[in-house]
Amino acid sequence: SCQHLIASTILILRPHTQSCTEKTLRARYLGRVLYCALANSRQARHSASLEYNTIINRAKTQPPNNIVMSRPSAGGTFQPLRHRSGTLRDRLHGYTKQTLGAGGSLNDAVALPPGESCAGWVAVHAIDFYNDVSTIWAVMAEDPYLDSFRPGEGFPSGVEYRWSEGSGKDATTVSVSAPVYIEKVLQWIQDQINDETKFPDDDDEAEALRVFQTPAFAALCGQIFRRLFRVYGIIYSSFFGTLEALQMAPHLNTCFKHFMFFCTEFGLLPEREMEPLEVLVKPIRKQYHLAKGK
């Protein structure tokens, strides 16, 4: 079954004075407080307050001109990954565009079209959801104060996502800051999608489906969706205030709801993975099930 298969710019805040610096950091802090307030966690709110004071005190002793960004530069405006016209990926992508463009529901938009491949449907959405997240992160990516986060900082309360370098016996797990983790995730996903042996985008639909229906591809997609969820978790817990100040919050919420409806439809996320964002995930999943009549 499909579920079994998957289981195996916009204004950028550029502070040049101390008052602008504090405004940027306070927006970040307020976003975290909002997240923690939703979680109704006094301890988490206290942790956010301490985090804000630590970051702002550090900024006072580290002028903006002296900050060197450790993350790779995007080198310009974000360019979404596209589906080549006339291919299987492009055809499947068209279903979602038609459904949402005609005012259809999210439940209809995520449902597998009759007669289509589940594996191909998931493959196309992995690319589309990557584009959504990358577009949102591009709003923050040039903010020089992303570098104020130290390794282990900026993650949802109670968790730290670490990055694995290398493979096999040479694999090592390193502690990174939340912004660096996001950059590494998005670069890794882009590398996977741009690899034609993993995400074929040619005229041979049979060959594309052969690749999409392999256990290796199912495992790869599972990893992509889990990492995209973690990026959303970081954005909500540490950057929601900034995005809200830039009037980007509605777009963020819409993208996340679409992502969660799709993941719920096909069972793409383990329950344990969703726990750090349960306060946001639970009502979305409830809406999904109510709309499905379950």
QUIKA-V838430 format. One record per residue. RES is the residue in one small letter. PSI is psi in degrees with one decimal (NA if undefined). D_FIRST is the distance of its C-alpha to the first C-alpha in Angstrom with 2 decimals. Layout:
res:RES psi:PSI d_first:D_FIRST
res:RES psi:PSI d_first:D_FIRST
//
This chain:
res:s psi:164.9 d_first:0.00
res:c psi:-44.5 d_first:3.79
res:q psi:-38.0 d_first:5.51
res:h psi:-37.8 d_first:5.21
res:l psi:-43.1 d_first:6.19
res:i psi:-29.1 d_first:8.87
res:a psi:-50.1 d_first:10.04
res:s psi:NA d_first:11.03
res:t psi:148.5 d_first:42.20
res:i psi:154.5 d_first:42.18
res:l psi:129.8 d_first:44.85
res:i psi:134.0 d_first:44.69
res:l psi:111.4 d_first:46.70
res:r psi:86.2 d_first:49.25
res:p psi:132.7 d_first:51.83
res:h psi:-9.0 d_first:55.31
res:t psi:166.6 d_first:57.21
res:q psi:-37.1 d_first:56.82
res:s psi:-39.3 d_first:56.36
res:c psi:-37.0 d_first:53.46
res:t psi:-48.6 d_first:51.98
res:e psi:-34.3 d_first:52.11
res:k psi:-42.8 d_first:50.64
res:t psi:-47.4 d_first:47.59
res:l psi:-35.3 d_first:47.14
res:r psi:-36.9 d_first:47.77
res:a psi:-42.0 d_first:45.07
res:r psi:-43.7 d_first:42.62
res:y psi:-44.0 d_first:43.91
res:l psi:-35.3 d_first:43.69
res:g psi:-41.8 d_first:40.04
res:r psi:-39.9 d_first:39.45
res:v psi:-41.5 d_first:41.65
res:l psi:-45.7 d_first:39.69
res:y psi:-45.4 d_first:36.42
res:c psi:-35.7 d_first:38.15
res:a psi:-39.5 d_first:39.79
res:l psi:-36.1 d_first:36.46
res:a psi:-8.8 d_first:35.43
res:n psi:44.7 d_first:38.76
res:s psi:107.5 d_first:39.57
res:r psi:-40.4 d_first:43.29
res:q psi:-40.9 d_first:42.78
res:a psi:-38.7 d_first:40.40
res:r psi:-39.9 d_first:42.93
res:h psi:-39.8 d_first:45.68
res:s psi:-40.0 d_first:43.67
res:a psi:-39.6 d_first:43.23
res:s psi:-43.8 d_first:46.98
res:l psi:-39.7 d_first:47.81
res:e psi:-42.7 d_first:45.43
res:y psi:-47.2 d_first:47.12
res:n psi:-39.0 d_first:50.59
res:t psi:-45.8 d_first:49.73
res:i psi:-42.7 d_first:48.34
res:i psi:-34.9 d_first:51.20
res:n psi:-36.6 d_first:53.83
res:r psi:-37.7 d_first:52.37
res:a psi:-31.9 d_first:52.48
res:k psi:-25.9 d_first:56.16
res:t psi:3.7 d_first:57.01
res:q psi:86.7 d_first:54.81
res:p psi:149.6 d_first:55.91
res:p psi:-38.0 d_first:53.36
res:n psi:-17.1 d_first:55.22
res:n psi:-2.1 d_first:54.76
res:i psi:130.8 d_first:50.99
res:v psi:121.6 d_first:49.15
res:m psi:131.9 d_first:45.48
res:s psi:-18.8 d_first:43.36
res:r psi:153.3 d_first:40.21
res:p psi:142.3 d_first:39.89
res:s psi:141.1 d_first:41.29
res:a psi:-19.8 d_first:39.06
res:g psi:24.2 d_first:41.91
res:g psi:-166.5 d_first:41.88
res:t psi:141.0 d_first:39.77
res:f psi:132.8 d_first:36.01
res:q psi:115.1 d_first:34.45
res:p psi:151.8 d_first:30.79
res:l psi:132.7 d_first:28.44
res:r psi:164.5 d_first:27.96
res:h psi:127.7 d_first:25.82
res:r psi:136.0 d_first:28.01
res:s psi:135.0 d_first:28.82
res:g psi:1.3 d_first:27.23
res:t psi:170.5 d_first:24.21
res:l psi:-44.5 d_first:20.48
res:r psi:-44.3 d_first:20.63
res:d psi:-40.5 d_first:23.59
res:r psi:-44.0 d_first:22.12
res:l psi:-37.9 d_first:19.01
res:h psi:-32.3 d_first:21.42
res:g psi:-30.1 d_first:23.52
res:y psi:-47.6 d_first:21.16
res:t psi:-43.0 d_first:21.62
res:k psi:-41.6 d_first:25.33
res:q psi:-42.2 d_first:25.83
res:t psi:-50.1 d_first:24.18
res:l psi:-35.7 d_first:26.06
res:g psi:-26.8 d_first:29.13
res:a psi:9.6 d_first:29.39
res:g psi:18.0 d_first:29.32
res:g psi:165.1 d_first:25.80
res:s psi:162.7 d_first:24.23
res:l psi:-34.0 d_first:22.05
res:n psi:-41.4 d_first:19.31
res:d psi:-36.6 d_first:19.54
res:a psi:-32.0 d_first:19.81
res:v psi:-16.2 d_first:16.59
res:a psi:142.8 d_first:14.43
res:l psi:123.3 d_first:12.39
res:p psi:143.9 d_first:14.99
res:p psi:132.9 d_first:14.51
res:g psi:0.3 d_first:13.80
res:e psi:162.7 d_first:13.10
res:s psi:129.2 d_first:10.79
res:c psi:-43.1 d_first:8.70
res:a psi:-41.3 d_first:10.09
res:g psi:-37.6 d_first:13.45
res:w psi:-43.4 d_first:13.46
res:v psi:-39.0 d_first:13.12
res:a psi:-45.4 d_first:15.69
res:v psi:-40.7 d_first:18.12
res:h psi:-28.6 d_first:18.03
res:a psi:-40.4 d_first:18.69
res:i psi:-45.6 d_first:21.84
res:d psi:-40.2 d_first:22.81
res:f psi:-32.6 d_first:22.60
res:y psi:-42.8 d_first:24.56
res:n psi:-41.4 d_first:27.15
res:d psi:-51.4 d_first:27.42
res:v psi:-41.3 d_first:28.09
res:s psi:-38.0 d_first:30.43
res:t psi:-42.4 d_first:32.41
res:i psi:-45.6 d_first:32.95
res:w psi:-28.1 d_first:33.94
res:a psi:-25.8 d_first:36.32
res:v psi:-35.0 d_first:38.43
res:m psi:-19.1 d_first:39.09
res:a psi:-25.8 d_first:38.97
res:e psi:2.8 d_first:42.68
res:d psi:115.5 d_first:44.01
res:p psi:-18.7 d_first:46.34
res:y psi:2.2 d_first:45.93
res:l psi:-26.9 d_first:42.40
res:d psi:-6.9 d_first:44.32
res:s psi:-12.4 d_first:45.85
res:f psi:132.9 d_first:42.70
res:r psi:165.2 d_first:43.07
res:p psi:132.0 d_first:40.42
res:g psi:-6.6 d_first:38.41
res:e psi:149.3 d_first:39.48
res:g psi:5.6 d_first:37.63
res:f psi:164.2 d_first:34.37
res:p psi:150.6 d_first:33.11
res:s psi:128.6 d_first:35.23
res:g psi:-2.1 d_first:34.52
res:v psi:157.5 d_first:32.35
res:e psi:119.8 d_first:33.11
res:y psi:124.6 d_first:30.61
res:r psi:159.3 d_first:31.91
res:w psi:135.9 d_first:31.35
res:s psi:126.3 d_first:30.70
res:e psi:141.1 d_first:32.85
res:g psi:-171.5 d_first:32.50
res:s psi:160.8 d_first:30.09
res:g psi:-137.2 d_first:30.24
res:k psi:-21.0 d_first:33.59
res:d psi:-0.2 d_first:35.08
res:a psi:136.8 d_first:32.70
res:t psi:146.0 d_first:34.59
res:t psi:126.7 d_first:33.67
res:v psi:148.4 d_first:36.10
res:s psi:127.3 d_first:37.00
res:v psi:166.2 d_first:37.22
res:s psi:163.0 d_first:38.02
res:a psi:-44.6 d_first:35.42
res:p psi:-39.6 d_first:36.50
res:v psi:-38.3 d_first:36.36
res:y psi:-44.2 d_first:32.87
res:i psi:-45.4 d_first:31.74
res:e psi:-41.7 d_first:33.48
res:k psi:-41.5 d_first:31.91
res:v psi:-49.0 d_first:28.36
res:l psi:-37.1 d_first:28.92
res:q psi:-40.8 d_first:30.63
res:w psi:-45.0 d_first:27.91
res:i psi:-42.3 d_first:25.17
res:q psi:-40.5 d_first:27.53
res:d psi:-39.6 d_first:28.07
res:q psi:-45.6 d_first:24.38
res:i psi:-35.7 d_first:23.95
res:n psi:-6.8 d_first:27.22
res:d psi:107.1 d_first:26.20
res:e psi:-20.9 d_first:25.33
res:t psi:-19.1 d_first:23.74
res:k psi:-38.0 d_first:21.09
res:f psi:72.5 d_first:20.92
res:p psi:141.7 d_first:22.23
res:d psi:54.1 d_first:23.95
res:d psi:-174.1 d_first:25.68
res:d psi:-12.0 d_first:25.93
res:d psi:91.5 d_first:23.76
res:e psi:-37.1 d_first:20.36
res:a psi:-41.6 d_first:19.11
res:e psi:-39.8 d_first:20.20
res:a psi:-44.3 d_first:18.73
res:l psi:-35.5 d_first:15.23
res:r psi:-42.9 d_first:15.82
res:v psi:-44.8 d_first:16.66
res:f psi:-24.9 d_first:13.93
res:q psi:11.3 d_first:11.18
res:t psi:151.8 d_first:13.05
res:p psi:-34.9 d_first:12.58
res:a psi:-39.2 d_first:15.92
res:f psi:-38.2 d_first:14.95
res:a psi:-42.6 d_first:12.05
res:a psi:-39.8 d_first:14.82
res:l psi:-44.8 d_first:17.33
res:c psi:-38.8 d_first:15.60
res:g psi:-42.3 d_first:15.14
res:q psi:-39.1 d_first:18.85
res:i psi:-46.6 d_first:19.85
res:f psi:-38.3 d_first:18.49
res:r psi:-41.8 d_first:20.07
res:r psi:-34.9 d_first:23.30
res:l psi:-39.1 d_first:23.44
res:f psi:-40.7 d_first:23.19
res:r psi:-37.0 d_first:26.07
res:v psi:-44.3 d_first:28.09
res:y psi:-40.7 d_first:27.81
res:g psi:-42.9 d_first:28.94
res:i psi:-44.9 d_first:31.97
res:i psi:-44.6 d_first:32.88
res:y psi:-38.9 d_first:32.86
res:s psi:-25.7 d_first:34.76
res:s psi:-16.5 d_first:37.36
res:f psi:6.4 d_first:37.66
res:f psi:-40.3 d_first:36.97
res:g psi:-41.8 d_first:40.73
res:t psi:-44.9 d_first:41.46
res:l psi:-34.5 d_first:38.79
res:e psi:-40.1 d_first:40.07
res:a psi:-28.5 d_first:43.59
res:l psi:7.7 d_first:42.43
res:q psi:32.3 d_first:40.83
res:m psi:-5.8 d_first:37.38
res:a psi:-43.9 d_first:35.89
res:p psi:-40.1 d_first:34.55
res:h psi:-43.3 d_first:32.72
res:l psi:-48.2 d_first:31.29
res:n psi:-39.1 d_first:30.14
res:t psi:-44.8 d_first:28.53
res:c psi:-42.5 d_first:26.61
res:f psi:-39.0 d_first:25.45
res:k psi:-43.8 d_first:24.38
res:h psi:-44.7 d_first:22.30
res:f psi:-46.6 d_first:20.74
res:m psi:-35.6 d_first:20.03
res:f psi:-43.7 d_first:18.61
res:f psi:-45.5 d_first:16.04
res:c psi:-35.7 d_first:15.28
res:t psi:-38.8 d_first:15.06
res:e psi:-38.8 d_first:12.78
res:f psi:10.9 d_first:10.02
res:g psi:46.1 d_first:11.35
res:l psi:-17.1 d_first:13.01
res:l psi:128.2 d_first:16.19
res:p psi:148.6 d_first:17.15
res:e psi:-39.8 d_first:19.60
res:r psi:-33.5 d_first:22.35
res:e psi:-31.9 d_first:22.13
res:m psi:-10.7 d_first:22.86
res:e psi:-42.2 d_first:25.82
res:p psi:-21.7 d_first:28.55
res:l psi:25.7 d_first:27.82
res:e psi:-36.9 d_first:27.03
res:v psi:-27.4 d_first:30.00
res:l psi:-35.6 d_first:28.50
res:v psi:-39.8 d_first:24.79
res:k psi:-49.3 d_first:25.29
res:p psi:-30.5 d_first:26.93
res:i psi:-43.8 d_first:24.48
res:r psi:-34.1 d_first:21.49
res:k psi:-43.2 d_first:23.71
res:q psi:-41.0 d_first:24.34
res:y psi:-49.8 d_first:20.68
res:h psi:-35.6 d_first:20.07
res:l psi:-42.1 d_first:23.40
res:a psi:-29.5 d_first:22.60
res:k psi:-9.7 d_first:19.32
res:g psi:25.4 d_first:21.50
res:k psi:NA d_first:19.83
//
